[in-house]
Structures are given as structure tokens and as C-alpha cells.
Amino acid sequence: MSASQYFPIPPELLALACETVTRQVSRLPFLRSGVRVTGELVGVTMECLNAEPTKTLPLSTPHGTAEGIQEGLDRILEGRLQVTGKTVVPVIVEVLISAGIAGPAQVTERRFPSPRKAVRLLPPWTWHIASSLSPQAKLAGMGVDDAQALSWMSICPVCRTGILNRVVGKQLFGIPRTDFIIECTHCGAKFIPVGPAFRLVSISTIRDPLWKKHLDKTYTPEEWATLARGTSPGGNPLRRPAEKKVSTPAEKFSSGSLTRTKDGSLIVPAGGKTLYYRPVTLTFFGSIKEGIFTRVQKTVDEILAGSEYAHLKDPINVKYSRYLSLKAGLFLGQLKERHDIFYREFLNPYGDEKFGSFRAEESPDLGRPGVLLVVVNNGIYHAVSCQNSFREVINDYFGRIIPDHCLLGGDATRCRINAVISNNRAEAGFFEYVSSSPEERERIIASLAIKDPVSPHAREP
């Protein structure tokens, strides 16, 4: 049998499918029967079904089948994703059927004695090569390097909406004759080959004046692809609002410069005095989690209403306007899965870290105010003035991260400290020094010479 041709699933259809699975089944990604169900698995399975004339595939491939028997979905997924088909297929089929994307079916073949169980992609979820003018999502098994999410012809670098087609037999007025030209299906931008590179020679309908500087410029396919994945109109990097400089471990206390007593207390010189900080024992819950921001429930449109996202409105309207009604978490998760770095523009500098959950074990001083140090490798990384109690700052502030904290309008300090503690359990920890005097706490922190030492949550009144 001839090999199937996999038309790449349009990204807006993939995003809608993932949102449907999240709404009807469970929030992606999730684990079911030992199988990790991801957006990529959903998309690849839909592509496999869509490639068949009947949009139907048998679930399994019998052992020792004769030539001419249709391959099952299990063997096809094994070839595209290098997974165990017999384990994955029952799970992904159940998920797609539960979400209303696919339905149960049977396949009858002359060479097979009885009907085979199959799955069929339902009509609203099918597509063809001319059904969308939007960029195509490149998924595994399509001969694309995993590090390169989009080839340069998958999305027009000028309008970032159409795809680029190779046109043969068409010549442009005033342009030397070429064997072919590259033309955008949406904005009409035209490119001609110049050796291994391509030159932009015409812009038909694009309104963005920034692209005029690229007219008659010649770039390699990789450079055009980089411009296509740019984060603002015209391929220019976005300029975020000015942010505070990220604090780093104080140079005054480099790694290994502080010493501990026999009971584990940390000896810290401060303002001509020697202070003893007692260690805080932490209890961690669950595993380290990444991609917390993909669970944000607000829509993209709702997120953009915040003033901190004002610089993103124009890029969104140019390239992603059709996603405004999607949940922001799903939208950002899909961008990250497709290696589109634009998702980072919605996050604070630490919003894409791996986070954990922890609490401080009870101790006599945990409910008292004082100065809390975050120490990494015996060097001071951060200092907090705890106005009410150490318990409040550790358990209620640093110990738990929710999706909204990861956003640009969230809490970078909270994310940063949680990530440091959670990912460096052997090297990092909290140390407490009891002080009920706001003035004393202020003097101590000032003597530590740490930039931006106090978290907004715990700042003195």
C-alpha cells in the first residue's frame, strides 16, 4: 500500500482540539493508564486519521498479516512517535472519543475474516491542503528536526498568517527570470531564489511599514524563519517595560564563605555583630512541576486587559488575533510546544521555571517575626523581613505557586525563590533570625548588601 501523506494540522485546529480535550476529558498534559497524553499526541493521532481517505484506521495491526492488510493506528504511531502502540492507542482513542473528536468504527477487509475495531475522525475535525491559509504546525514524524518547529515556508515571515507556496511558470515584471518564485497565500509577498538564499522582491497587501526595510533584502531560509518567529510586527524583538535588575547572591558572601555551628545554625556577620540564624526544616509535597503557566484560566483577551501587557497588543493582533477567545494557559502551552518563543513575553523572568510545594515544619520560633534568609551553598541569595511570622512567608508565600504567579503581572520574586528551593534541595534552604523590631530588621537587611532583598509580600509598612 502507498504511504499516507500527512497534511499538517492547522495550529488553530490543534489548539481547539486541545482545548476540547482539556474541557471534556482532563487538562493537558495528563497521565492516564501510564500514558502521558499531550497536545502533540492528540495532533499526531488526528493527522494519522485525517490522512486516510475514509478518515478511519483500525486500532491494531494483527501479527503475521498478509500484504495488503491495512496497518493499524498502533503501528503508525510507533513509526511517528517511537511509542509502544498497543499501550498508547487504547488511551488516545478513548480520549478523542470522549472529547467528541473521533468516533468508534469498524473496518472490513476481504482478506480479513471479521471486522476490525477502528476509530474515525469526525467530519468537523477533518481538513485538507486548501482548508486553511494559516501556518501549519510541524509535529513529530514529519522529517523535521525537533529543534526547528517551523520551516521557513510554513509561515510567511511578512504577514505571519499565510503559508509560502512554490510557484512555477510565473514571472515578475522587472525581475530576472527564475525557475520558480515563492509566494504567500495571504499577503502576496513574493520571494525569488538567490543561490541557497531568498530575496523578498514584492509586498502586496501588508500594512506594516516596518517590513519595507526587508524589501530587496536576501536572507537564508533559517534567517527568514527567525524573522517569521519574531515577537513583534516586522520581526523586531519586543521591548518590555523596564524591569528591576534581577538580584543575585550577594558578592560579599560568595559560595562557602559562611560557616555553621554544630547545631546547623548559620553564622552571619552584620553591622559589626555576629548573628546566628537557625535552619528551617522543610517538608516537600508531590513532585517538581513544570509548565504551571499552561493552567491559567483567563482568556488571552482578558490577560491583555492588564496594563503590563500593553506592549503585546499589536503583536497579538498581527499574528494571533484568532486566539483571543482561547484560555491563555492553553494558548501559551501550544506556543511552547511548537517552539514559538513568543509565549515567554507573557511570563515574568522566572515564570517558566520548575516549581514545587513545601511547608516549614513546626518549631518554637516559626510563628514569630524576624529576618529570613535564603541561603544557597552557604552564600546568602535573598533576605526577607517577616513582619508577622516566618510561617506566613514560607508556607503561604514562597511554598506554593499558582499559574497566575507565573505571568508578567504575577510575582517574579515568589517564582524565583520557590524554584531555587525546590530544584536545589540539597544546596538551598531557609534560615531564621528572630527580631520583633522593624528598625532592627531593616538595619540587618541593609548590612547584608543584597539588592532588592525584600519581597513585596513581606515588605514593612
C-alpha positions in Angstrom: 0.0 0.0 0.0 1.2 3.5 -0.7 2.5 5.6 2.1 0.0 8.1 3.6 0.5 11.8 3.1 0.2 13.6 6.4 -1.2 17.1 5.9 0.0 19.1 8.9 -2.8 20.0 11.2 -3.6 23.8 11.3 -2.5 25.3 14.6 -5.8 26.8 15.3 -7.5 23.4 14.9 -4.9 21.8 17.1 -5.4 24.5 19.7 -9.2 23.9 19.5 -8.8 20.2 19.8 -6.5 20.5 22.9 -9.0 22.9 24.5 -11.8 20.5 23.8 -9.8 17.6 25.4 -9.0 19.8 28.4 -12.6 20.8 28.8 -14.2 17.4 28.1 -11.6 15.0 29.5 -8.8 16.5 31.5 -6.3 19.3 31.4 -3.4 18.6 29.1 -0.9 17.2 29.6 -2.1 14.4 31.8 -1.3 10.8 32.7 -3.8 8.1 32.0 -3.1 4.3 32.4 0.6 5.0 32.4 0.4 7.0 29.1 1.2 10.7 29.0 -1.4 12.4 26.9 0.0 15.6 25.3 -1.1 18.1 22.7 1.5 16.5 20.3 -0.1 13.1 20.8 -3.5 14.5 20.1 -2.3 16.3 17.0 -0.3 13.4 15.5 -3.2 11.0 16.0 -5.5 13.4 14.2 -3.1 13.7 11.4 -2.8 9.9 11.0 -6.6 9.6 10.8 -7.0 12.6 8.5 -4.5 11.1 6.1 -6.9 8.2 5.3 -9.5 8.7 2.6 -12.2 7.4 4.9 -10.6 9.2 7.9 -10.6 5.8 9.6 -7.9 3.5 10.9 -8.0 0.1 12.6 -6.8 0.2 16.2 -4.3 -2.6 15.9 -2.2 -4.5 13.4 -2.6 -8.3 13.7 0.6 -10.4 13.8 1.6 -12.1 10.6 -0.9 -10.3 8.5 -0.7 -10.7 4.7 0.4 -8.0 2.4 -2.4 -5.6 1.6 -3.9 -5.6 5.1 -4.2 -2.0 6.3 -1.8 -1.0 9.1 -3.3 -0.2 12.4 -3.0 3.1 14.3 -0.7 1.3 16.7 2.0 0.7 14.2 1.6 4.1 12.6 2.1 5.9 15.9 5.1 3.7 16.7 6.7 4.9 13.5 5.9 8.6 14.0 6.4 8.9 17.8 8.6 5.9 18.8 6.0 4.9 21.4 4.5 1.5 22.3 1.5 1.5 20.0 -0.5 -1.2 21.9 -0.2 0.8 25.1 -0.9 4.3 23.7 -3.7 3.6 21.2 -6.4 2.5 23.6 -5.7 5.6 25.7 -5.6 8.2 23.0 -8.6 6.7 21.2 -10.7 6.8 24.4 -9.6 10.4 24.9 -10.6 11.5 21.4 -13.9 9.7 21.5 -14.7 11.2 24.9 -13.9 14.6 23.6 -16.1 14.2 20.6 -13.3 14.5 18.1 -13.4 10.9 16.9 -15.9 8.0 17.0 -15.8 4.2 17.1 -15.9 2.4 13.8 -15.2 -0.9 12.1 -13.1 -1.8 9.1 -14.0 -4.7 6.8 -11.4 -6.2 4.5 -11.7 -9.1 2.1 -8.5 -10.7 3.3 -9.6 -10.5 7.0 -12.2 -12.9 8.3 -14.0 -10.5 10.6 -14.4 -6.7 11.0 -11.6 -4.9 12.8 -12.2 -2.4 15.5 -11.3 1.1 14.3 -11.6 4.8 15.0 -12.9 7.5 12.7 -12.1 11.2 12.8 -15.4 13.0 12.8 -16.1 15.4 9.9 -15.9 18.7 11.8 -12.3 17.8 12.8 -11.0 17.0 9.3 -9.0 19.3 7.0 -7.3 19.2 3.6 -4.4 21.1 2.0 -6.5 24.1 1.0 -8.8 24.2 4.0 -6.7 26.8 5.9 -4.5 29.7 5.0 -2.9 29.7 8.4 0.6 28.5 9.3 1.0 24.7 9.7 2.1 23.1 12.9 5.0 20.7 12.3 4.8 17.7 14.5 7.0 14.6 15.1 7.5 12.1 12.4 7.3 14.6 9.5 11.0 14.6 8.8 11.5 17.9 10.7 14.3 18.4 13.3 12.7 18.6 16.7 14.7 21.8 17.3 13.1 23.5 14.4 9.4 23.9 14.9 8.5 25.7 11.7 10.3 25.5 8.3 10.5 28.9 6.7 7.8 28.1 4.2 5.4 27.0 6.9 4.6 30.6 7.8 5.1 33.8 5.8 7.7 36.0 7.6 5.9 39.1 6.3 2.3 38.7 7.5 2.8 35.6 9.7 -0.6 34.4 8.6 -0.3 32.8 5.2 2.0 29.9 4.1 4.5 30.1 1.3 4.0 28.2 -1.9 6.5 27.4 -4.6 5.1 28.7 -7.9 6.5 27.5 -11.3 5.9 29.3 -14.6 5.2 32.7 -13.2 7.4 35.6 -13.8 7.6 39.0 -12.2 7.9 42.3 -14.1 11.3 43.8 -13.8 12.7 40.7 -12.0 15.3 38.4 -13.8 13.8 35.1 -14.9 13.9 32.4 -12.3 12.8 28.7 -12.4 10.2 29.4 -9.7 9.1 32.0 -7.1 7.9 31.7 -3.6 4.5 33.4 -2.9 2.5 33.9 0.2 -1.1 32.7 0.1 -2.3 35.6 2.3 -0.5 38.8 1.8 1.0 38.1 -1.6 4.6 38.6 -0.6 7.0 37.2 -3.2 10.5 35.8 -2.9 13.0 34.7 -5.6 15.8 32.3 -5.1 19.3 33.7 -5.0 21.7 30.8 -4.7 20.8 29.0 -1.4 19.1 32.1 -0.1 15.9 34.0 -1.0 15.2 37.7 -1.7 12.0 39.5 -0.8 11.0 41.3 -4.0 7.4 42.3 -3.5 4.9 43.1 -0.7 1.4 43.3 -2.0 -1.1 44.0 0.9 0.9 44.1 4.1 0.3 47.3 6.0 3.2 47.1 8.4 5.7 49.8 7.3 8.5 48.1 9.3 8.7 45.4 6.6 9.8 48.0 4.0 13.3 47.7 5.4 13.4 44.0 4.4 12.3 44.6 0.8 15.0 43.6 -1.7 17.0 42.0 1.2 18.4 38.5 0.8 18.4 36.1 3.7 18.9 32.3 4.2 15.8 30.2 4.9 16.9 29.9 8.5 17.1 33.7 8.8 13.6 34.2 7.2 12.3 31.5 9.7 13.8 33.5 12.6 12.0 36.6 11.3 8.8 34.7 11.0 9.0 33.6 14.6 9.8 37.1 15.7 7.9 38.6 18.6 6.6 41.8 17.0 5.5 43.1 13.6 8.4 43.4 11.2 10.3 40.7 13.0 11.7 43.1 15.6 12.1 41.9 19.2 9.6 43.3 21.7 10.7 45.9 24.2 9.3 45.1 27.6 8.6 47.7 30.2 11.7 48.3 32.3 12.1 45.7 35.0 14.1 45.6 38.1 17.5 44.1 37.8 17.4 40.5 38.9 19.2 40.1 42.2 21.9 37.5 42.6 23.7 36.0 45.6 25.5 38.8 47.4 29.1 39.1 46.3 30.0 39.8 49.9 29.1 36.2 50.8 30.3 34.1 48.0 29.8 30.3 48.0 31.3 28.7 51.1 32.2 32.0 52.9 29.6 31.5 55.7 30.1 28.8 58.4 27.8 26.8 60.5 27.8 25.7 64.1 27.4 22.1 65.3 23.6 22.5 65.6 23.4 23.7 62.0 23.0 27.4 62.7 24.5 29.9 60.2 27.0 32.5 61.5 26.4 35.8 59.7 28.3 39.0 60.5 26.0 42.0 60.3 26.7 45.6 61.3 29.7 44.8 63.5 27.8 42.0 65.2 27.6 38.2 64.8 24.1 36.8 64.3 23.1 33.2 64.5 20.4 32.1 62.0 18.7 28.8 62.8 17.9 26.4 59.9 14.3 25.8 59.0 13.3 22.2 58.2 11.1 21.9 55.1 8.6 19.2 54.1 8.1 18.9 50.3 4.8 17.7 48.8 4.5 16.0 45.4 6.9 16.2 42.5 8.5 19.1 40.8 6.1 20.6 38.2 6.9 22.5 35.0 4.6 24.5 32.7 2.5 25.8 35.6 1.5 28.7 33.4 -0.3 26.5 31.0 -3.1 26.2 33.6 -4.0 29.9 33.5 -7.8 30.0 33.1 -8.3 33.6 31.9 -8.6 34.1 28.1 -5.9 35.8 26.1 -8.2 38.8 25.7 -8.7 39.0 29.4 -5.0 38.8 30.1 -4.3 41.6 27.6 -6.6 44.0 29.5 -3.8 44.4 32.1 -1.6 47.4 31.6 1.6 45.3 31.9 0.6 43.6 28.6 0.0 46.8 26.6 3.2 46.2 24.6 1.8 42.8 23.4 -1.5 44.0 21.9 -0.1 44.9 18.5 1.8 41.6 18.0 -1.2 39.7 19.1 -3.5 41.5 16.7 -1.0 40.9 13.8 -0.3 37.2 14.3 -2.6 35.7 17.0 -5.9 37.6 16.8 -7.9 34.3 16.3 -6.7 33.0 19.6 -8.1 35.9 21.8 -11.0 33.8 23.0 -8.8 30.8 24.0 -7.7 30.2 27.5 -4.3 31.9 27.9 -2.8 28.8 29.5 -3.7 26.6 26.6 -2.6 29.2 24.1 0.8 29.7 25.8 1.2 25.9 26.2 0.7 25.4 22.5 3.2 28.1 21.6 5.8 26.5 23.8 5.1 23.0 22.3 5.6 24.5 18.8 8.9 26.1 20.0 7.4 29.6 19.5 9.3 31.7 22.0 6.6 34.4 21.9 5.0 32.6 24.9 7.8 34.0 27.1 6.6 37.5 26.6 3.6 36.8 28.8 5.7 35.4 31.7 7.8 37.1 34.3 11.5 36.3 34.1 11.0 33.1 36.3 7.6 32.1 35.1 8.9 29.2 33.1 10.8 27.5 35.9 10.0 24.2 37.6 8.2 24.7 40.8 7.4 22.6 43.9 5.3 22.8 47.1 6.7 22.9 50.6 5.9 23.9 54.1 8.1 24.6 57.2 8.0 22.1 60.0 6.7 23.5 63.2 9.2 25.0 65.6 9.1 27.4 68.6 10.2 30.4 66.5 8.2 29.7 63.4 5.3 31.9 64.4 7.5 34.9 65.3 8.7 37.8 63.2 12.3 38.3 62.1 14.7 38.2 59.2 14.5 35.2 56.9 17.5 34.3 54.7 17.5 32.1 51.5 20.9 30.5 51.5 22.5 28.6 48.6 25.8 26.8 49.0 26.5 28.8 52.2 26.0 32.1 50.4 23.1 34.5 51.0 20.8 34.5 48.0 17.8 36.5 49.3 16.7 38.2 52.6 13.1 38.9 53.7 11.8 41.0 56.6 9.0 38.9 58.0 6.6 41.3 59.7 4.2 38.8 61.1 5.8 35.4 61.1 8.2 33.1 59.3 5.4 30.6 58.9 3.4 33.1 56.8 6.2 33.9 54.5 7.5 30.3 54.0 4.2 28.4 53.8 1.8 30.9 52.3 4.1 32.9 50.1 7.2 31.0 48.9 5.8 27.5 49.4 3.1 27.5 46.7 3.0 28.7 43.1 -0.3 29.1 41.2 -0.5 29.7 37.4 -1.2 33.4 37.7 2.0 34.0 39.7 4.0 33.0 36.5 2.6 35.7 34.3 4.1 39.1 33.6 1.7 40.6 36.1 2.4 37.9 38.6 5.2 37.6 41.2 8.7 37.1 39.9 10.2 37.0 43.4 7.9 34.3 44.6 8.6 32.2 41.5 12.4 32.7 41.8 12.7 31.7 45.4 10.3 28.7 45.0 12.3 27.5 42.0 15.6 27.9 43.8 14.5 26.0 46.9 12.5 23.3 45.0 15.3 22.5 42.5 18.2 22.7 44.8 17.0 20.9 47.9 20.5 19.8 49.0 22.2 23.1 48.5 19.5 25.7 49.3 17.4 26.4 52.4 15.8 28.9 54.8 17.4 30.3 57.9 15.6 32.4 60.5 16.7 35.1 63.0 14.0 36.3 65.4 13.5 40.1 65.7 10.4 41.9 66.7 11.8 45.3 65.9 11.1 46.6 62.4 14.1 49.0 62.8 16.5 46.2 63.7 15.2 44.1 60.8 15.8 47.0 58.4 19.3 47.5 59.7 20.2 43.8 59.4 19.0 43.6 55.8 20.8 46.8 54.8 24.0 45.4 56.3 23.7 42.3 54.1 24.1 44.5 51.0 21.7 42.4 48.9 20.0 44.2 46.0 16.2 44.1 46.1 16.2 41.9 49.3 12.6 42.2 50.5 9.7 40.5 48.7 6.7 42.7 48.0 4.5 40.5 50.2 6.6 40.8 53.3 7.7 44.4 53.0 7.5 46.6 56.1 4.5 49.0 56.3 
